[in-house]
Amino acid sequence: MRAVIQRVLEANCVVDGKITGEIGKGLLVLLGVEEKDTEEDLEWLAGKIANIRIFSDENGLMNQSLADCNGKILLISQFTLFAATKKGNRPGFTRAAKPPLAIPMYESMIHKLSTLTGTKVEVGVFGADMKISLINDGPVTIIIDTQQKE
């Protein structure tokens, strides 16, 4: 599993002209699921996302988590995070999980993050053509890959 986490002042997802998810201060999380991902990977990554300390404290240091600043999460599925670009100019996506695996993992991540943060997780629409708008704060962008836990 791979996540691109962006600290944002605000973010939203629009599908067919309608907002499907919207947050103020918080994290925009782009989530890619790989065929070999497990429930253990999901648990580990959810814990990292919910507790990552990338919000500024009173001294301007990145020392606060979502809970510390009452932040929210906008979670967007994004299979393109597993693009293979080594050969040619057209990316391949064979490492990305197919919908029968990816959808349940995405839905499990929504539930797990909601449980860990105690707040509703805002979402996009799996497989849809989504338009994501955000104001990146910092900018702060962190990439976490469950295959690189150590």
TAQUI-V817433 format. One record per helix or strand of 2 or more residues. SS is the DSSP state (alpha for helix, beta for strand). FROM is the first residue (numbers start at 1). TO is the last residue. If there is no record, write none. Layout:
<<SS FROM TO> <SS FROM TO>>
This chain:
<<beta 2 15> <beta 18 23> <beta 26 32> <alpha 39 51> <beta 55 56> <beta 62 64> <alpha 66 69> <beta 72 77> <alpha 79 82> <alpha 99 117> <beta 122 123> <beta 131 145> <alpha 146 148>>
